[in-house]
Amino acid sequence: MPNQPTLASLAADLDSGATSARKLVEQCLAKIADPAGEGARAFIHVDKDAAIAAADAMDWLRKAHAAPSPYAGIPVSIKDLFDIKGQVTRAGSRALEEDCCTADADAPVVARLRRAGFIVIGRTNMTEFAYSGIGINPHYGTPKSAWNRSVGHVPGGSSSGAAVSIADGMAFGALGTDTGGSCRIPAAFNGIVGFKPTQRRVPLEGGIPLSSSLDSFGPLARSVGCCAVLDAVLADEPVQPLQPRPVKGMRLAVPTTVALDDLDDEVASTFERALETLSREGALIERIEVPEFHDVGVMNAKGGFAAAESYAWHRYLIVSKGRRLRSPRSRPHPARRRHQRGRLYRSPQRAAVLYRRIREATQSRPYDGAGVADHGQHTPKIADLADGQGVCPPKICARCAIAR
């Protein structure tokens, strides 16, 4: 992904007249339509006419010195989990197509992006109902990861199309969701940046839930700075320039419990090289044990309260349209559902105790950050998951649970 522009560079080009919103939108539309690319699988719906009209409007406003923000006219993609006025929100499934009405209004996060002048280029593909970190979708196809594309590796999920839209220059920012890694995993699989904000900062209305306790709406983009801009817009906060911080003197904790278990050799060596680079630059690396991490696997053995809360929302669909849910991950076994209905009330309390114990174990030692491998193995090949199940391999699932 050489020479991919950032939001800051695009804003500067728009301000100077080096480019226009119309040119940016047409550029993105061309990449989406390219038959040799991943647009047909990364996007479920493309707002071609509306995007061009919005681009022309932003160019006119900029000429009148009335652009709503420096980023007005920059195309962004929206995960198919959010309401967009006049469209059906499918959540990557066929089950919601027939009976669901079109949205009466944009989700608040979509409305905030539009208010800042960002242009919605289209609706991106995702794991069905966001229920996997792999990115497989048996209904709309699976976009290939930007890494080693000729082989065809999974893009990561559940915000699969969002990540690929950024990696391939089909959009310059993306709106995704993150419950246990759904922005961060596809970002890692595609060499971009994904961010899970603190849940209370960004409104959750207008998005189909997976877990009301864990869901966050966050950005995917080319750089940390781009994500910071989008995060501020989503949270309805002023965009503040990032202040550089020297690596020298930073204290970084590396949890050795569970988080580093069974890493592939190449992943482990790459992770160690990254730590060595930080150490040479003056960071203080401390490897610590976090015994509480052992409890995470037990707590999530039956899917955890994310699965229970998801079932509470989806049970009508499972009963009425189960055959339209092609992924077994979207159709829990009946016995498992009954078990999780009870866990729906018990798991949050157990999780709260666990999280409190983890905080108490780490806050006594003031770290500036933590270092973990985002995933422990090479991304699977799409062909190896051709049955459409899209189930997270155990190494990825363990890290998803810790990441929550």
C-alpha positions as CSV (number, residue, x, y, z in Angstrom):
1,M,0.0,0.0,0.0
2,P,2.6,2.6,-1.0
3,N,1.9,6.3,-1.1
4,Q,-1.6,6.0,0.4
5,P,-2.7,9.4,1.5
6,T,-3.7,10.3,5.1
7,L,-6.7,12.3,6.1
8,A,-4.4,15.2,6.9
9,S,-2.7,15.1,3.5
10,L,-6.1,14.9,1.7
11,A,-7.4,17.8,3.7
12,A,-4.3,19.8,2.7
13,D,-4.8,18.9,-1.0
14,L,-8.5,19.9,-0.8
15,D,-7.6,23.2,0.8
16,S,-5.0,24.0,-1.8
17,G,-7.0,22.9,-4.8
18,A,-4.6,20.1,-5.7
19,T,-7.6,17.8,-5.7
20,S,-11.4,18.0,-5.3
21,A,-14.1,16.0,-3.5
22,R,-15.4,14.9,-7.0
23,K,-12.0,13.6,-8.0
24,L,-11.6,11.6,-4.7
25,V,-15.0,10.1,-5.0
26,E,-14.5,9.1,-8.7
27,Q,-11.1,7.6,-7.8
28,C,-12.7,5.5,-5.0
29,L,-15.6,4.4,-7.3
30,A,-13.2,3.4,-10.0
31,K,-11.3,1.2,-7.6
32,I,-14.5,-0.4,-6.3
33,A,-15.7,-1.1,-9.8
34,D,-12.3,-2.6,-10.9
35,P,-13.1,-6.2,-11.8
36,A,-9.5,-7.2,-10.9
37,G,-10.0,-5.8,-7.4
38,E,-12.0,-6.7,-4.3
39,G,-14.7,-4.1,-4.6
40,A,-17.5,-6.6,-5.4
41,R,-16.8,-8.5,-2.2
42,A,-15.7,-5.6,0.0
43,F,-19.0,-3.7,-0.6
44,I,-22.5,-4.9,-0.3
45,H,-23.9,-1.6,-1.6
46,V,-22.3,1.4,-3.3
47,D,-23.9,4.9,-3.1
48,K,-22.5,6.0,-6.5
49,D,-25.1,8.7,-7.4
50,A,-25.5,10.0,-3.8
51,A,-21.7,10.1,-3.3
52,I,-21.1,12.1,-6.5
53,A,-23.9,14.6,-5.6
54,A,-22.4,15.0,-2.1
55,A,-19.0,15.5,-3.6
56,D,-20.2,18.3,-5.9
57,A,-21.9,19.9,-2.9
58,M,-18.8,19.8,-0.8
59,D,-16.7,21.3,-3.7
60,W,-19.2,24.1,-4.0
61,L,-19.2,24.8,-0.2
62,R,-15.4,24.8,-0.2
63,K,-15.3,27.4,-3.0
64,A,-17.7,29.5,-0.9
65,H,-15.4,29.1,2.1
66,A,-18.2,27.3,3.9
67,A,-16.9,23.7,4.1
68,P,-18.1,22.1,7.4
69,S,-14.6,20.8,8.2
70,P,-11.2,20.5,6.7
71,Y,-12.1,16.9,5.8
72,A,-15.3,17.7,3.9
73,G,-15.3,15.8,0.7
74,I,-13.3,12.8,1.8
75,P,-15.0,9.4,1.0
76,V,-15.6,6.9,3.9
77,S,-17.2,3.5,4.0
78,I,-19.8,2.3,6.4
79,K,-20.0,-1.2,7.8
80,D,-23.3,-3.0,7.0
81,L,-24.2,-2.9,10.7
82,F,-25.3,0.8,10.7
83,D,-28.5,2.5,9.7
84,I,-28.3,4.7,6.6
85,K,-31.4,6.6,5.8
86,G,-33.4,4.9,3.0
87,Q,-31.5,1.7,3.2
88,V,-32.0,-1.8,4.8
89,T,-29.3,-2.7,7.4
90,R,-28.5,-6.3,6.6
91,A,-25.7,-7.0,9.1
92,G,-24.0,-9.2,6.4
93,S,-27.0,-11.5,6.4
94,R,-29.9,-12.4,4.1
95,A,-32.3,-12.9,7.0
96,L,-33.0,-9.1,7.3
97,E,-33.6,-8.4,3.6
98,E,-37.2,-9.3,3.2
99,D,-39.1,-8.1,6.3
100,C,-37.0,-5.2,7.5
101,C,-38.0,-1.7,6.5
102,T,-35.5,0.9,5.3
103,A,-34.0,3.1,8.0
104,D,-35.9,6.4,8.7
105,A,-32.7,8.1,9.7
106,D,-28.9,7.8,9.8
107,A,-27.3,6.2,12.8
108,P,-25.9,9.0,15.0
109,V,-22.3,8.1,14.1
110,V,-23.2,8.2,10.4
111,A,-24.9,11.5,10.8
112,R,-21.8,12.9,12.6
113,L,-19.6,11.8,9.7
114,R,-21.9,13.5,7.2
115,R,-22.1,16.6,9.4
116,A,-18.3,16.9,9.2
117,G,-18.5,16.7,5.4
118,F,-17.3,13.1,5.0
119,I,-19.0,11.4,2.0
120,V,-20.5,7.9,2.4
121,I,-19.2,5.9,-0.5
122,G,-21.0,2.7,0.3
123,R,-21.9,-0.1,2.7
124,T,-19.1,-2.6,3.5
125,N,-19.3,-6.4,3.8
126,M,-18.9,-8.1,7.2
127,T,-19.1,-11.3,9.0
128,E,-22.7,-12.3,9.3
129,F,-24.1,-10.5,12.4
130,A,-20.5,-9.7,13.4
131,Y,-20.2,-13.1,14.9
132,S,-16.6,-14.1,14.1
133,G,-13.1,-12.5,13.9
134,I,-12.2,-14.2,10.6
135,G,-14.3,-12.3,8.0
136,I,-15.9,-15.1,6.1
137,N,-19.3,-14.3,4.6
138,P,-21.2,-17.1,2.7
139,H,-23.9,-14.7,1.4
140,Y,-21.9,-11.8,-0.2
141,G,-18.5,-13.4,-0.7
142,T,-15.3,-12.9,1.3
143,P,-12.8,-10.1,0.3
144,K,-9.2,-11.2,0.2
145,S,-6.8,-9.8,2.7
146,A,-4.3,-7.3,1.3
147,W,-1.5,-9.6,2.4
148,N,-0.4,-12.2,-0.1
149,R,-3.5,-11.6,-2.1
150,S,-2.7,-14.0,-4.9
151,V,-3.0,-16.8,-2.4
152,G,-6.3,-15.6,-0.9
153,H,-6.2,-15.2,2.9
154,V,-9.1,-14.2,5.1
155,P,-9.4,-10.4,5.7
156,G,-10.2,-10.7,9.4
157,G,-13.5,-9.7,10.9
158,S,-16.0,-8.8,11.6
159,S,-15.3,-5.4,9.9
160,S,-13.8,-7.3,6.9
161,G,-15.0,-5.1,4.0
162,A,-14.1,-1.9,6.0
163,A,-10.5,-2.9,6.3
164,V,-10.1,-4.0,2.7
165,S,-11.8,-0.8,1.5
166,I,-9.0,1.2,3.2
167,A,-6.2,-1.1,2.2
168,D,-7.2,-0.9,-1.4
169,G,-7.9,2.8,-1.5
170,M,-11.7,2.4,-2.1
171,A,-12.3,4.7,0.9
172,F,-10.0,6.8,3.1
173,G,-11.7,6.1,6.3
174,A,-14.1,3.4,7.5
175,L,-16.7,3.1,10.2
176,G,-16.6,-0.3,11.9
177,T,-17.5,-2.0,15.2
178,D,-15.4,-3.7,17.8
179,T,-16.7,-6.1,20.4
180,G,-13.7,-8.4,20.9
181,G,-11.4,-7.2,18.1
182,S,-13.6,-6.5,15.0
183,C,-11.8,-3.3,14.1
184,R,-8.3,-4.4,15.3
185,I,-8.1,-7.9,13.8
186,P,-9.0,-6.9,10.2
187,A,-6.7,-3.9,10.6
188,A,-3.8,-6.2,11.6
189,F,-4.6,-8.6,8.8
190,N,-4.5,-5.8,6.2
191,G,-1.7,-3.6,7.4
192,I,-3.8,-0.6,8.5
193,V,-5.0,0.8,11.9
194,G,-8.1,0.0,13.8
195,F,-9.3,1.5,17.0
196,K,-11.8,0.4,19.7
197,P,-12.9,3.5,21.7
198,T,-14.2,3.5,25.2
199,Q,-17.8,2.5,24.7
200,R,-19.5,5.4,26.4
201,R,-17.8,8.0,24.2
202,V,-19.6,7.0,21.0
203,P,-23.4,6.5,20.8
204,L,-24.6,2.9,20.0
205,E,-28.0,3.8,18.6
206,G,-28.6,2.9,15.0
207,G,-26.4,-0.1,15.0
208,I,-27.4,-3.8,15.2
209,P,-25.9,-5.1,18.5
210,L,-23.7,-8.1,19.1
211,S,-23.1,-7.5,22.8
212,S,-24.5,-4.5,24.5
213,S,-21.9,-4.8,27.2
214,L,-18.9,-4.9,24.9
215,D,-19.8,-3.2,21.6
216,S,-17.9,-0.1,20.6
217,F,-18.2,1.8,17.3
218,G,-14.8,2.8,16.0
219,P,-12.7,3.8,13.0
220,L,-10.4,2.0,10.6
221,A,-7.9,4.0,8.6
222,R,-4.5,4.4,7.1
223,S,-2.7,5.8,10.2
224,V,-3.1,6.4,13.9
225,G,-3.6,10.1,13.1
226,C,-6.4,9.3,10.7
227,C,-8.1,7.1,13.4
228,A,-7.7,10.0,15.9
229,V,-9.5,12.3,13.5
230,L,-12.4,9.9,12.9
231,D,-12.7,9.0,16.5
232,A,-13.1,12.7,17.5
233,V,-15.8,13.1,14.9
234,L,-17.6,10.0,16.1
235,A,-17.4,11.1,19.7
236,D,-18.5,14.7,18.7
237,E,-15.3,16.1,20.1
238,P,-13.0,18.7,18.7
239,V,-10.2,17.2,16.5
240,Q,-7.0,17.7,18.3
241,P,-3.6,17.2,16.7
242,L,-1.7,14.3,18.2
243,Q,1.2,15.2,20.3
244,P,4.4,13.2,19.7
245,R,5.7,11.3,22.6
246,P,9.3,10.0,22.8
247,V,9.7,6.2,23.1
248,K,12.6,6.7,25.5
249,G,11.4,6.2,29.0
250,M,8.0,4.6,28.2
251,R,7.1,1.6,30.4
252,L,5.5,-1.2,28.4
253,A,4.1,-4.4,30.0
254,V,4.2,-7.6,28.1
255,P,1.7,-10.1,29.6
256,T,3.2,-13.6,29.4
257,T,0.0,-15.4,30.6
258,V,-2.1,-16.9,27.7
259,A,-1.4,-13.9,25.4
260,L,1.9,-15.3,24.1
261,D,0.9,-19.0,24.2
262,D,1.5,-21.1,21.1
263,L,2.5,-18.3,18.8
264,D,3.6,-19.4,15.3
265,D,7.4,-19.2,15.0
266,E,7.4,-16.4,12.5
267,V,4.8,-14.4,14.5
268,A,6.8,-14.9,17.7
269,S,10.1,-13.8,16.1
270,T,8.4,-10.7,14.5
271,F,6.9,-9.8,17.9
272,E,10.3,-10.2,19.6
273,R,11.9,-8.0,17.0
274,A,9.4,-5.3,17.6
275,L,10.1,-5.4,21.3
276,E,13.8,-5.3,20.7
277,T,13.3,-2.2,18.4
278,L,11.4,-0.4,21.1
279,S,14.0,-1.4,23.7
280,R,16.8,0.0,21.6
281,E,14.9,3.3,21.4
282,G,14.8,3.5,25.1
283,A,11.5,1.9,26.1
284,L,11.4,-0.1,29.3
285,I,10.0,-3.5,28.6
286,E,8.7,-5.6,31.5
287,R,7.3,-9.1,31.1
288,I,4.6,-9.7,33.7
289,E,2.3,-12.5,34.7
290,V,-1.4,-11.8,34.8
291,P,-3.0,-15.0,36.4
292,E,-6.4,-13.5,35.9
293,F,-6.1,-14.2,32.2
294,H,-6.5,-17.9,32.9
295,D,-10.1,-17.2,33.9
296,V,-11.0,-15.6,30.6
297,G,-11.1,-18.9,28.7
298,V,-13.3,-20.5,31.4
299,M,-15.6,-17.5,31.4
300,N,-15.9,-17.7,27.6
301,A,-16.0,-21.5,27.2
302,K,-19.7,-21.4,26.3
303,G,-19.5,-18.2,24.3
304,G,-19.5,-15.9,27.3
305,F,-22.1,-13.1,27.8
306,A,-21.3,-11.8,24.3
307,A,-23.0,-14.9,22.9
308,A,-25.8,-14.7,25.5
309,E,-26.5,-11.1,24.8
310,S,-26.4,-11.7,21.0
311,Y,-28.9,-14.5,21.4
312,A,-31.3,-12.2,23.3
313,W,-31.4,-9.9,20.3
314,H,-31.3,-12.6,17.5
315,R,-33.5,-15.4,19.0
316,Y,-36.5,-14.4,16.9
317,L,-34.4,-14.6,13.7
318,I,-33.0,-18.0,14.7
319,V,-36.5,-19.4,15.2
320,S,-38.2,-17.7,12.2
321,K,-35.4,-17.6,9.6
322,G,-32.7,-20.0,10.8
323,R,-32.3,-21.5,7.3
324,R,-31.3,-18.1,6.0
325,L,-28.4,-18.0,8.5
326,R,-25.9,-20.0,6.7
327,S,-23.1,-19.8,9.2
328,P,-23.3,-22.2,12.1
329,R,-21.8,-19.5,14.2
330,S,-25.1,-17.6,13.7
331,R,-27.2,-20.6,14.7
332,P,-26.3,-21.6,18.2
333,H,-27.3,-25.2,19.3
334,P,-30.6,-25.1,21.2
335,A,-29.1,-26.6,24.3
336,R,-26.4,-24.0,24.2
337,R,-29.0,-21.2,23.9
338,R,-30.8,-22.4,27.0
339,H,-27.6,-22.5,28.9
340,Q,-26.6,-19.0,27.8
341,R,-30.0,-17.6,28.7
342,G,-28.9,-18.2,32.3
343,R,-25.4,-17.0,31.7
344,L,-26.9,-13.8,30.3
345,Y,-27.4,-12.7,34.0
346,R,-24.4,-14.3,35.6
347,S,-21.6,-13.6,33.2
348,P,-21.5,-9.8,33.4
349,Q,-21.0,-10.0,37.2
350,R,-18.2,-12.5,36.7
351,A,-16.6,-10.4,34.1
352,A,-16.8,-7.3,36.2
353,V,-15.0,-9.1,39.0
354,L,-12.4,-10.4,36.6
355,Y,-11.7,-7.0,35.0
356,R,-11.5,-5.4,38.4
357,R,-8.9,-8.0,39.4
358,I,-6.9,-7.3,36.3
359,R,-6.9,-3.6,36.9
360,E,-5.8,-4.0,40.5
361,A,-3.0,-6.3,39.4
362,T,-1.6,-3.8,36.8
363,Q,-2.4,-0.4,38.2
364,S,0.0,-0.8,41.1
365,R,2.7,-0.6,38.5
366,P,2.3,2.5,36.3
367,Y,2.7,1.3,32.7
368,D,2.2,3.5,29.7
369,G,1.0,0.6,27.6
370,A,0.9,-3.1,27.0
371,G,2.4,-5.2,24.2
372,V,0.7,-8.3,22.9
373,A,0.6,-10.2,19.6
374,D,-2.7,-9.3,17.9
375,H,-3.1,-12.8,16.6
376,G,-0.9,-15.9,17.1
377,Q,-0.8,-17.4,13.7
378,H,-0.7,-16.6,10.0
379,T,-4.1,-15.6,8.6
380,P,-5.9,-18.7,7.3
381,K,-6.6,-19.2,3.7
382,I,-10.1,-18.6,2.5
383,A,-10.1,-21.9,0.7
384,D,-9.4,-23.7,4.0
385,L,-12.6,-22.3,5.4
386,A,-14.7,-22.9,2.3
387,D,-17.4,-24.6,4.3
388,G,-18.5,-21.1,5.3
389,Q,-18.3,-21.6,9.0
390,G,-15.9,-18.8,9.5
391,V,-15.0,-20.0,13.1
392,C,-12.1,-18.3,14.8
393,P,-9.2,-20.6,15.3
394,P,-8.5,-21.1,19.0
395,K,-5.3,-18.9,19.0
396,I,-7.2,-15.9,17.7
397,C,-10.2,-16.5,19.9
398,A,-8.1,-16.5,23.1
399,R,-6.7,-13.1,22.1
400,C,-10.1,-11.7,21.2
401,A,-11.3,-12.6,24.7
402,I,-8.4,-10.9,26.4
403,A,-8.7,-7.9,24.0
404,R,-12.3,-7.2,25.2
